[in-house]
Amino acid sequence: MGEQVASPCRRQCCLDDHDICLGCGRTLQDILDWSKADRLRQCAICAAAEVRLQQRSDNP
């Protein structure tokens, strides 16, 4: 129940002008919050990050 979600970090850390990681799609705040976030929040962070990465690849 308290099990954590695997971090989406891809070890390609570089923030863009909007403080979004080019490697995993998380915002800087998401990255900072990750270790103290519960499972539900971690799932939400992963889902939002995936959307950001998809948007980036759709609009290179």
SEFIZA-3560 file (N, C-alpha, C; in Angstrom, 3 decimals):
REM SEFIZA-3560
<numar><xx>0.813</xx><yy>-1.192</yy><zz>0.000</zz><atom>N</atom></numar>
<numar><xx>0.000</xx><yy>0.000</yy><zz>0.000</zz><atom>CA</atom></numar>
<numar><xx>0.856</xx><yy>1.255</yy><zz>0.000</zz><atom>C</atom></numar>
<numar><xx>1.891</xx><yy>1.302</yy><zz>0.850</zz><atom>N</atom></numar>
<numar><xx>2.779</xx><yy>2.440</yy><zz>0.896</zz><atom>CA</atom></numar>
<numar><xx>3.921</xx><yy>2.325</yy><zz>-0.102</zz><atom>C</atom></numar>
<numar><xx>3.847</xx><yy>1.336</yy><zz>-0.975</zz><atom>N</atom></numar>
<numar><xx>4.894</xx><yy>1.085</yy><zz>-1.951</zz><atom>CA</atom></numar>
<numar><xx>5.061</xx><yy>2.278</yy><zz>-2.884</zz><atom>C</atom></numar>
<numar><xx>6.306</xx><yy>2.632</yy><zz>-3.156</zz><atom>N</atom></numar>
<numar><xx>6.583</xx><yy>3.765</yy><zz>-4.030</zz><atom>CA</atom></numar>
<numar><xx>6.656</xx><yy>3.329</yy><zz>-5.484</zz><atom>C</atom></numar>
<numar><xx>6.431</xx><yy>4.293</yy><zz>-6.355</zz><atom>N</atom></numar>
<numar><xx>6.525</xx><yy>4.100</yy><zz>-7.799</zz><atom>CA</atom></numar>
<numar><xx>7.992</xx><yy>4.303</yy><zz>-8.192</zz><atom>C</atom></numar>
<numar><xx>8.461</xx><yy>3.551</yy><zz>-9.179</zz><atom>N</atom></numar>
<numar><xx>9.836</xx><yy>3.730</yy><zz>-9.655</zz><atom>CA</atom></numar>
<numar><xx>9.992</xx><yy>5.128</yy><zz>-10.246</zz><atom>C</atom></numar>
<numar><xx>11.076</xx><yy>5.763</yy><zz>-9.930</zz><atom>N</atom></numar>
<numar><xx>11.341</xx><yy>7.108</yy><zz>-10.441</zz><atom>CA</atom></numar>
<numar><xx>11.445</xx><yy>7.092</yy><zz>-11.966</zz><atom>C</atom></numar>
<numar><xx>10.854</xx><yy>8.091</yy><zz>-12.624</zz><atom>N</atom></numar>
<numar><xx>10.940</xx><yy>8.166</yy><zz>-14.079</zz><atom>CA</atom></numar>
<numar><xx>12.274</xx><yy>8.746</yy><zz>-14.574</zz><atom>C</atom></numar>
<numar><xx>13.168</xx><yy>9.063</yy><zz>-13.652</zz><atom>N</atom></numar>
<numar><xx>14.447</xx><yy>9.668</yy><zz>-14.014</zz><atom>CA</atom></numar>
<numar><xx>15.181</xx><yy>8.787</yy><zz>-15.023</zz><atom>C</atom></numar>
<numar><xx>15.693</xx><yy>9.415</yy><zz>-16.076</zz><atom>N</atom></numar>
<numar><xx>16.429</xx><yy>8.693</yy><zz>-17.130</zz><atom>CA</atom></numar>
<numar><xx>17.907</xx><yy>9.059</yy><zz>-17.132</zz><atom>C</atom></numar>
<numar><xx>18.315</xx><yy>9.791</yy><zz>-16.116</zz><atom>N</atom></numar>
<numar><xx>19.714</xx><yy>10.236</yy><zz>-15.978</zz><atom>CA</atom></numar>
<numar><xx>20.156</xx><yy>11.065</yy><zz>-17.181</zz><atom>C</atom></numar>
<numar><xx>19.219</xx><yy>11.837</yy><zz>-17.721</zz><atom>N</atom></numar>
<numar><xx>19.508</xx><yy>12.782</yy><zz>-18.807</zz><atom>CA</atom></numar>
<numar><xx>19.029</xx><yy>14.155</yy><zz>-18.351</zz><atom>C</atom></numar>
<numar><xx>19.437</xx><yy>14.522</yy><zz>-17.157</zz><atom>N</atom></numar>
<numar><xx>18.910</xx><yy>15.711</yy><zz>-16.493</zz><atom>CA</atom></numar>
<numar><xx>19.405</xx><yy>17.012</yy><zz>-17.128</zz><atom>C</atom></numar>
<numar><xx>18.457</xx><yy>17.778</yy><zz>-17.596</zz><atom>N</atom></numar>
<numar><xx>18.726</xx><yy>19.101</yy><zz>-18.133</zz><atom>CA</atom></numar>
<numar><xx>17.386</xx><yy>19.824</yy><zz>-18.164</zz><atom>C</atom></numar>
<numar><xx>17.301</xx><yy>20.954</yy><zz>-17.478</zz><atom>N</atom></numar>
<numar><xx>16.047</xx><yy>21.698</yy><zz>-17.419</zz><atom>CA</atom></numar>
<numar><xx>15.957</xx><yy>22.689</yy><zz>-18.564</zz><atom>C</atom></numar>
<numar><xx>14.745</xx><yy>22.787</yy><zz>-19.143</zz><atom>N</atom></numar>
<numar><xx>14.528</xx><yy>23.781</yy><zz>-20.198</zz><atom>CA</atom></numar>
<numar><xx>14.188</xx><yy>25.141</yy><zz>-19.572</zz><atom>C</atom></numar>
<numar><xx>13.782</xx><yy>26.087</yy><zz>-20.379</zz><atom>N</atom></numar>
<numar><xx>13.483</xx><yy>27.446</yy><zz>-19.893</zz><atom>CA</atom></numar>
<numar><xx>12.271</xx><yy>27.492</yy><zz>-18.968</zz><atom>C</atom></numar>
<numar><xx>11.480</xx><yy>26.417</yy><zz>-18.950</zz><atom>N</atom></numar>
<numar><xx>10.283</xx><yy>26.354</yy><zz>-18.105</zz><atom>CA</atom></numar>
<numar><xx>10.500</xx><yy>25.437</yy><zz>-16.898</zz><atom>C</atom></numar>
<numar><xx>11.758</xx><yy>25.110</yy><zz>-16.608</zz><atom>N</atom></numar>
<numar><xx>12.127</xx><yy>24.216</yy><zz>-15.508</zz><atom>CA</atom></numar>
<numar><xx>11.490</xx><yy>22.837</yy><zz>-15.636</zz><atom>C</atom></numar>
<numar><xx>11.476</xx><yy>22.311</yy><zz>-16.859</zz><atom>N</atom></numar>
<numar><xx>11.005</xx><yy>20.957</yy><zz>-17.121</zz><atom>CA</atom></numar>
<numar><xx>12.193</xx><yy>20.148</yy><zz>-17.620</zz><atom>C</atom></numar>
<numar><xx>12.403</xx><yy>18.989</yy><zz>-17.016</zz><atom>N</atom></numar>
<numar><xx>13.531</xx><yy>18.144</yy><zz>-17.382</zz><atom>CA</atom></numar>
<numar><xx>13.352</xx><yy>17.580</yy><zz>-18.786</zz><atom>C</atom></numar>
<numar><xx>14.373</xx><yy>17.732</yy><zz>-19.611</zz><atom>N</atom></numar>
<numar><xx>14.335</xx><yy>17.212</yy><zz>-20.975</zz><atom>CA</atom></numar>
<numar><xx>14.400</xx><yy>15.689</yy><zz>-21.003</zz><atom>C</atom></numar>
<numar><xx>14.937</xx><yy>15.084</yy><zz>-19.961</zz><atom>N</atom></numar>
<numar><xx>15.076</xx><yy>13.634</yy><zz>-19.912</zz><atom>CA</atom></numar>
<numar><xx>13.803</xx><yy>12.921</yy><zz>-19.494</zz><atom>C</atom></numar>
<numar><xx>13.187</xx><yy>13.364</yy><zz>-18.388</zz><atom>N</atom></numar>
<numar><xx>12.030</xx><yy>12.628</yy><zz>-17.850</zz><atom>CA</atom></numar>
<numar><xx>10.707</xx><yy>13.373</yy><zz>-17.947</zz><atom>C</atom></numar>
<numar><xx>10.742</xx><yy>14.665</yy><zz>-18.226</zz><atom>N</atom></numar>
<numar><xx>9.509</xx><yy>15.420</yy><zz>-18.377</zz><atom>CA</atom></numar>
<numar><xx>8.931</xx><yy>15.983</yy><zz>-17.089</zz><atom>C</atom></numar>
<numar><xx>9.593</xx><yy>15.726</yy><zz>-15.972</zz><atom>N</atom></numar>
<numar><xx>9.087</xx><yy>16.275</yy><zz>-14.706</zz><atom>CA</atom></numar>
<numar><xx>9.480</xx><yy>17.737</yy><zz>-14.567</zz><atom>C</atom></numar>
<numar><xx>8.653</xx><yy>18.480</yy><zz>-13.838</zz><atom>N</atom></numar>
<numar><xx>9.011</xx><yy>19.856</yy><zz>-13.509</zz><atom>CA</atom></numar>
<numar><xx>10.043</xx><yy>19.816</yy><zz>-12.381</zz><atom>C</atom></numar>
<numar><xx>10.715</xx><yy>20.931</yy><zz>-12.187</zz><atom>N</atom></numar>
<numar><xx>11.670</xx><yy>21.004</yy><zz>-11.088</zz><atom>CA</atom></numar>
<numar><xx>10.964</xx><yy>20.724</yy><zz>-9.767</zz><atom>C</atom></numar>
<numar><xx>9.751</xx><yy>21.251</yy><zz>-9.598</zz><atom>N</atom></numar>
<numar><xx>9.007</xx><yy>21.012</yy><zz>-8.355</zz><atom>CA</atom></numar>
<numar><xx>8.662</xx><yy>19.539</yy><zz>-8.204</zz><atom>C</atom></numar>
<numar><xx>8.298</xx><yy>18.869</yy><zz>-9.296</zz><atom>N</atom></numar>
<numar><xx>8.026</xx><yy>17.429</yy><zz>-9.242</zz><atom>CA</atom></numar>
<numar><xx>9.253</xx><yy>16.665</yy><zz>-8.757</zz><atom>C</atom></numar>
<numar><xx>10.403</xx><yy>17.034</yy><zz>-9.281</zz><atom>N</atom></numar>
<numar><xx>11.655</xx><yy>16.369</yy><zz>-8.906</zz><atom>CA</atom></numar>
<numar><xx>11.935</xx><yy>16.572</yy><zz>-7.416</zz><atom>C</atom></numar>
<numar><xx>11.750</xx><yy>17.793</yy><zz>-6.952</zz><atom>N</atom></numar>
<numar><xx>11.992</xx><yy>18.093</yy><zz>-5.541</zz><atom>CA</atom></numar>
<numar><xx>11.000</xx><yy>17.376</yy><zz>-4.627</zz><atom>C</atom></numar>
<numar><xx>9.763</xx><yy>17.225</yy><zz>-5.082</zz><atom>N</atom></numar>
<numar><xx>8.714</xx><yy>16.599</yy><zz>-4.270</zz><atom>CA</atom></numar>
<numar><xx>8.745</xx><yy>15.079</yy><zz>-4.291</zz><atom>C</atom></numar>
<numar><xx>9.429</xx><yy>14.481</yy><zz>-5.268</zz><atom>N</atom></numar>
<numar><xx>9.337</xx><yy>13.043</yy><zz>-5.518</zz><atom>CA</atom></numar>
<numar><xx>9.550</xx><yy>12.187</yy><zz>-4.274</zz><atom>C</atom></numar>
<numar><xx>10.603</xx><yy>12.411</yy><zz>-3.544</zz><atom>N</atom></numar>
<numar><xx>10.953</xx><yy>11.511</yy><zz>-2.432</zz><atom>CA</atom></numar>
<numar><xx>9.953</xx><yy>11.562</yy><zz>-1.284</zz><atom>C</atom></numar>
<numar><xx>9.227</xx><yy>12.648</yy><zz>-1.139</zz><atom>N</atom></numar>
<numar><xx>8.251</xx><yy>12.729</yy><zz>-0.052</zz><atom>CA</atom></numar>
<numar><xx>6.808</xx><yy>12.544</yy><zz>-0.528</zz><atom>C</atom></numar>
<numar><xx>6.624</xx><yy>12.332</yy><zz>-1.829</zz><atom>N</atom></numar>
<numar><xx>5.286</xx><yy>12.149</yy><zz>-2.395</zz><atom>CA</atom></numar>
<numar><xx>4.778</xx><yy>10.732</yy><zz>-2.115</zz><atom>C</atom></numar>
<numar><xx>3.472</xx><yy>10.618</yy><zz>-1.878</zz><atom>N</atom></numar>
<numar><xx>2.885</xx><yy>9.292</yy><zz>-1.715</zz><atom>CA</atom></numar>
<numar><xx>2.684</xx><yy>8.648</yy><zz>-3.090</zz><atom>C</atom></numar>
<numar><xx>2.276</xx><yy>7.403</yy><zz>-3.088</zz><atom>N</atom></numar>
<numar><xx>2.144</xx><yy>6.640</yy><zz>-4.336</zz><atom>CA</atom></numar>
<numar><xx>1.206</xx><yy>7.324</yy><zz>-5.331</zz><atom>C</atom></numar>
<numar><xx>0.091</xx><yy>7.837</yy><zz>-4.856</zz><atom>N</atom></numar>
<numar><xx>-0.876</xx><yy>8.501</yy><zz>-5.728</zz><atom>CA</atom></numar>
<numar><xx>-0.257</xx><yy>9.729</yy><zz>-6.393</zz><atom>C</atom></numar>
<numar><xx>0.461</xx><yy>10.510</yy><zz>-5.616</zz><atom>N</atom></numar>
<numar><xx>1.115</xx><yy>11.710</yy><zz>-6.166</zz><atom>CA</atom></numar>
<numar><xx>2.212</xx><yy>11.309</yy><zz>-7.149</zz><atom>C</atom></numar>
<numar><xx>2.979</xx><yy>10.271</yy><zz>-6.833</zz><atom>N</atom></numar>
<numar><xx>4.023</xx><yy>9.819</yy><zz>-7.746</zz><atom>CA</atom></numar>
<numar><xx>3.430</xx><yy>9.355</yy><zz>-9.076</zz><atom>C</atom></numar>
<numar><xx>2.300</xx><yy>8.662</yy><zz>-9.011</zz><atom>N</atom></numar>
<numar><xx>1.628</xx><yy>8.234</yy><zz>-10.250</zz><atom>CA</atom></numar>
<numar><xx>1.180</xx><yy>9.441</yy><zz>-11.059</zz><atom>C</atom></numar>
<numar><xx>0.675</xx><yy>10.468</yy><zz>-10.385</zz><atom>N</atom></numar>
<numar><xx>0.237</xx><yy>11.692</yy><zz>-11.063</zz><atom>CA</atom></numar>
<numar><xx>1.430</xx><yy>12.408</yy><zz>-11.694</zz><atom>C</atom></numar>
<numar><xx>2.541</xx><yy>12.458</yy><zz>-10.987</zz><atom>N</atom></numar>
<numar><xx>3.759</xx><yy>13.079</yy><zz>-11.514</zz><atom>CA</atom></numar>
<numar><xx>4.213</xx><yy>12.339</yy><zz>-12.774</zz><atom>C</atom></numar>
<numar><xx>4.224</xx><yy>11.013</yy><zz>-12.727</zz><atom>N</atom></numar>
<numar><xx>4.645</xx><yy>10.214</yy><zz>-13.890</zz><atom>CA</atom></numar>
<numar><xx>3.721</xx><yy>10.442</yy><zz>-15.081</zz><atom>C</atom></numar>
<numar><xx>2.424</xx><yy>10.483</yy><zz>-14.835</zz><atom>N</atom></numar>
<numar><xx>1.464</xx><yy>10.674</yy><zz>-15.923</zz><atom>CA</atom></numar>
<numar><xx>1.646</xx><yy>12.042</yy><zz>-16.568</zz><atom>C</atom></numar>
<numar><xx>1.788</xx><yy>13.081</yy><zz>-15.757</zz><atom>N</atom></numar>
<numar><xx>1.974</xx><yy>14.432</yy><zz>-16.294</zz><atom>CA</atom></numar>
<numar><xx>3.299</xx><yy>14.545</yy><zz>-17.040</zz><atom>C</atom></numar>
<numar><xx>4.334</xx><yy>13.902</yy><zz>-16.513</zz><atom>N</atom></numar>
<numar><xx>5.644</xx><yy>13.933</yy><zz>-17.167</zz><atom>CA</atom></numar>
<numar><xx>5.578</xx><yy>13.259</yy><zz>-18.532</zz><atom>C</atom></numar>
<numar><xx>4.866</xx><yy>12.154</yy><zz>-18.615</zz><atom>N</atom></numar>
<numar><xx>4.732</xx><yy>11.437</yy><zz>-19.887</zz><atom>CA</atom></numar>
<numar><xx>4.000</xx><yy>12.295</yy><zz>-20.919</zz><atom>C</atom></numar>
<numar><xx>2.980</xx><yy>13.019</yy><zz>-20.484</zz><atom>N</atom></numar>
<numar><xx>2.259</xx><yy>13.930</yy><zz>-21.385</zz><atom>CA</atom></numar>
<numar><xx>3.213</xx><yy>15.011</yy><zz>-21.900</zz><atom>C</atom></numar>
<numar><xx>4.016</xx><yy>15.573</yy><zz>-21.006</zz><atom>N</atom></numar>
<numar><xx>4.973</xx><yy>16.622</yy><zz>-21.417</zz><atom>CA</atom></numar>
<numar><xx>5.962</xx><yy>16.079</yy><zz>-22.443</zz><atom>C</atom></numar>
<numar><xx>6.483</xx><yy>14.873</yy><zz>-22.209</zz><atom>N</atom></numar>
<numar><xx>7.433</xx><yy>14.287</yy><zz>-23.156</zz><atom>CA</atom></numar>
<numar><xx>6.766</xx><yy>14.039</yy><zz>-24.503</zz><atom>C</atom></numar>
<numar><xx>5.536</xx><yy>13.581</yy><zz>-24.483</zz><atom>N</atom></numar>
<numar><xx>4.813</xx><yy>13.331</yy><zz>-25.731</zz><atom>CA</atom></numar>
<numar><xx>4.585</xx><yy>14.649</yy><zz>-26.486</zz><atom>C</atom></numar>
<numar><xx>4.201</xx><yy>15.682</yy><zz>-25.762</zz><atom>N</atom></numar>
<numar><xx>3.989</xx><yy>16.991</yy><zz>-26.394</zz><atom>CA</atom></numar>
<numar><xx>5.283</xx><yy>17.506</yy><zz>-27.001</zz><atom>C</atom></numar>
<numar><xx>6.388</xx><yy>17.288</yy><zz>-26.301</zz><atom>N</atom></numar>
<numar><xx>7.690</xx><yy>17.733</yy><zz>-26.801</zz><atom>CA</atom></numar>
<numar><xx>8.042</xx><yy>16.990</yy><zz>-28.092</zz><atom>C</atom></numar>
<numar><xx>7.778</xx><yy>15.683</yy><zz>-28.133</zz><atom>N</atom></numar>
<numar><xx>8.127</xx><yy>14.914</yy><zz>-29.329</zz><atom>CA</atom></numar>
<numar><xx>7.172</xx><yy>15.222</yy><zz>-30.489</zz><atom>C</atom></numar>
<numar><xx>5.944</xx><yy>15.632</yy><zz>-30.195</zz><atom>N</atom></numar>
<numar><xx>4.992</xx><yy>16.003</yy><zz>-31.238</zz><atom>CA</atom></numar>
<numar><xx>5.302</xx><yy>17.382</yy><zz>-31.825</zz><atom>C</atom></numar>
<numar><xx>5.980</xx><yy>18.218</yy><zz>-31.046</zz><atom>N</atom></numar>
<numar><xx>6.331</xx><yy>19.584</yy><zz>-31.468</zz><atom>CA</atom></numar>
<numar><xx>7.815</xx><yy>19.846</yy><zz>-31.300</zz><atom>C</atom></numar>
<numar><xx>8.654</xx><yy>19.211</yy><zz>-32.130</zz><atom>N</atom></numar>
<numar><xx>10.114</xx><yy>19.331</yy><zz>-31.947</zz><atom>CA</atom></numar>
<numar><xx>10.646</xx><yy>20.734</yy><zz>-32.144</zz><atom>C</atom></numar>
//
